[in-house]
Amino acid sequence: MQFSIGVEYAFHSLFYMVDLPKSKTVGIKQIAGLNRIKESYLSKVFTKLQKAGIVRSITGVKGGYELARRAEDISFWDIIEAIEGNASFFQCVEIRKNNIFVDDPSVFTDECPCLIKVVISEAEETFRNSLRSKSLRWLYDQVNEGFSDDKRMAIKEWMKII
């Protein structure tokens, strides 16, 4: 399993939106410039984030994007799922039913699930729950804590000019 680069783009972009003043929005061009990434790709990322209800688009002269929910209500899993979708990591096609040693494949029912699928599904749910336990606010607070006062001021200045 590997997440696309869009997941990283989403996290790094959303990070700078956590403490935007209420009347401020940020555009794709500003975020792309901040992170030195392509606007066209970032635009696709933000389309997915908007569909998932993580950001909302504001139209008009002072338009752009803002968080649609509080940062503490946006989990890591919410962001990943918005970009990657919610398909299971493991796709069980029940090949055990085709095994040459199986006399009656009809014995394999919901009451007799594939043990491989059960174990991987449990691990996947543990993984997802771990990501659900961390929020965008948590990320911001953790990273911001390590910034120097000068860096915090530089970020606040950047937010004033966007």
C-alpha positions in Angstrom: 0.0 0.0 0.0 1.3 3.4 -0.9 -0.5 6.7 -0.7 -0.3 9.2 -3.6 1.7 12.4 -3.4 -1.7 14.1 -3.2 -2.0 13.0 0.4 1.2 14.9 1.3 0.1 17.9 -0.7 -3.2 17.9 1.2 -1.6 17.8 4.6 0.9 20.5 3.9 -1.7 22.7 2.3 -4.3 22.3 5.0 -1.7 22.9 7.7 -1.4 26.6 6.7 -5.2 27.0 6.7 -5.6 26.0 10.4 -5.1 29.4 11.9 -6.3 31.6 9.0 -8.3 34.6 10.3 -12.1 34.2 10.0 -12.3 36.7 7.1 -9.4 35.2 5.1 -9.3 32.5 2.4 -6.3 31.2 0.6 -6.1 30.4 -3.1 -4.5 27.5 -4.9 -1.9 29.8 -6.4 -0.8 31.0 -2.9 -0.6 27.5 -1.5 1.1 26.1 -4.5 3.7 29.0 -4.3 4.2 28.4 -0.6 5.0 24.7 -1.2 6.5 25.1 -4.6 4.2 22.6 -6.2 2.1 22.7 -9.4 -1.2 24.5 -9.2 -2.9 22.1 -11.6 -2.2 19.1 -9.4 -3.0 21.0 -6.2 -6.3 22.1 -7.7 -7.3 18.4 -8.2 -6.4 17.7 -4.6 -8.6 20.6 -3.4 -11.5 19.4 -5.5 -11.3 16.1 -3.6 -11.0 17.9 -0.3 -14.0 20.0 -1.1 -16.1 17.0 -2.1 -15.3 15.4 1.2 -16.4 18.5 3.1 -12.9 19.3 4.4 -12.6 22.7 2.7 -15.1 25.0 1.0 -14.7 27.3 -1.9 -15.5 31.0 -1.5 -16.2 32.8 -4.7 -15.6 36.5 -5.4 -12.8 39.0 -5.3 -11.6 37.8 -1.9 -12.4 34.2 -2.8 -10.4 31.1 -2.2 -10.6 28.2 0.2 -11.2 27.9 3.9 -11.6 24.9 6.2 -15.2 23.7 6.2 -14.9 22.2 9.7 -12.8 23.0 12.7 -9.3 21.6 12.5 -9.9 19.5 15.5 -12.8 17.8 13.7 -10.7 16.8 10.7 -8.8 13.6 11.3 -5.8 12.3 9.4 -8.0 9.5 8.1 -10.6 12.1 6.8 -7.8 13.7 4.7 -6.4 10.4 3.4 -9.8 9.1 2.6 -10.7 12.3 0.7 -7.7 11.9 -1.5 -7.4 8.1 -1.8 -11.0 6.9 -1.5 -12.3 4.4 1.0 -11.6 1.1 -0.8 -10.2 -1.7 1.4 -6.5 -2.3 1.1 -7.0 -6.0 0.6 -9.2 -7.2 -2.2 -10.3 -10.8 -1.4 -11.7 -12.6 -4.5 -12.2 -15.9 -2.7 -9.7 -17.9 -4.7 -10.0 -20.6 -2.0 -13.2 -21.6 -3.7 -11.1 -22.5 -6.8 -8.6 -24.6 -5.0 -8.3 -28.1 -6.4 -8.5 -29.7 -3.0 -11.9 -28.1 -2.2 -14.7 -30.6 -2.7 -17.6 -28.2 -2.1 -16.9 -24.4 -2.5 -20.4 -23.6 -1.2 -19.1 -24.2 2.3 -17.3 -20.9 2.1 -20.0 -18.5 3.3 -20.2 -15.4 5.6 -20.2 -17.9 8.5 -16.9 -19.3 7.3 -15.0 -16.2 6.2 -11.5 -16.2 4.7 -9.2 -16.0 7.6 -6.6 -14.1 5.6 -9.3 -11.4 4.9 -10.4 -11.3 8.5 -6.8 -10.7 9.8 -6.0 -8.1 7.2 -9.4 -6.3 7.7 -8.7 -6.2 11.5 -5.3 -4.7 10.9 -6.7 -2.2 8.4 -9.3 -1.1 10.9 -6.6 -0.6 13.6 -4.6 1.4 11.1 -7.6 3.6 10.2 -8.5 4.1 13.9 -5.0 5.2 14.6 -5.3 7.8 11.9 -8.7 8.9 13.1 -7.2 9.6 16.5 -5.0 12.4 15.2 -6.5 15.7 13.9 -5.3 18.5 11.7 -5.3 20.7 14.9 -3.1 18.1 16.6 -0.6 18.3 13.7 -0.6 22.1 13.7 -0.1 22.3 17.4 2.7 19.7 17.4 4.6 21.3 14.5 3.9 24.9 15.5 5.4 24.2 18.9 8.8 23.5 17.3 8.8 26.7 15.3 11.0 29.6 16.4 9.3 32.9 17.1 10.7 34.3 13.9 9.2 31.5 11.9 5.8 32.0 13.6 6.0 35.7 12.7 6.9 34.9 9.1 3.9 32.7 8.8 1.6 35.3 10.3 3.0 37.9 7.9 2.4 35.5 5.0 -1.2 35.1 6.1 -1.7 38.9 6.1 -0.7 39.2 2.4 -2.7 36.3 1.0 
